Amino acid sequence: MASYKEFSRTAQIRLVSSHEEVYEPCDDSFALVDALLADRTNLLEHRPTLCMEIGCGSGYVLTSLALILGQEDCGINYIATDINPHAVRVTHETLEAHGVNAELIITDIASGLEKRLAGLVDVMVVNPPYVPTPEDEVGAKGITSSWAGGENGRSVIDRILPVADHLLSEKGWLYMVTLTANNPSEICLQMRKKGYASKIVIQRSTEEESLHIIKFWRDFDAEVDETTGQSASGFIGSLLTQIPLLSLWRGNNSNNSDDK
């Protein structure tokens, strides 16, 4: 059983603010934070100076990241964006309740920040709109924008990837939630062609969906050799060998505990 000290490294659900038009912490949020916890030792050794969340929603993930890295380290700056103004307000309230400071900006992905943040982000976390939906739902107002991903759930993801590539520093890491329907193997290959290695930190499945939390980092030796003809399925298979398959989510008591 996890200790209180471990749970205190993540945002407490009872302190997470809410609004009817803002996505509340759910299985994908918990999986992303668990991936950050699983990689905590590496994150601490990484010594990031700027961390960013694209699509901050309730602020649960960003707040948890700050707690995982340690509030006492005042040398880390946090910035988050969301297209939903209600989400930015809710994130501010969640951060404030946990004593965490961050710059919050209402914008689409990172629009208007490309020059300012180019090559500066050391850690980026993204729980994108990944649910396959009609294209006309993508970017809709309110809570719909948090899940509507268009065809194959890739419309927003495919816009985020080049932005991440532009903003990440030379030592930058990207943690992203993907759904099986998003074809995560193709996403990994796409990033590999840009010079990124990748690793599935956590994979979790329910009766409805299977999620992959993928970590990307710059590794120019990992560029794809087009002559190898490695298939996407073969590539994701090699990634899956790195981790155990977790077929069940953690129980609601552990995910939603007020002691978290």
Buried (B, 14 or more C-beta within 10 A) or exposed (E): EEEEEEBEBBBBBEBBBBBEBBBBBBBBBBBBBBBBBBBBEEBEEBEBEBBBBBBBBBBBBBBBBBBBBEEEEEEBBBBBBBBBEBBBBBBBBBBBBBEBEBEBBEEBBBEEBEEEBEEBBBBBBBBBBBBBBEEEBBBBEBBBBBBBBBEBBBBBBBBBBEBBBBBBBEEBBBBBBBBBBBBBBBBBBBBBEBBBBBBBBBBBBEEEBBBBBBBBBBEEEBEBEEEEEBEBEEBBEEBBEEBEEBEEBBEEEBBEBEEB
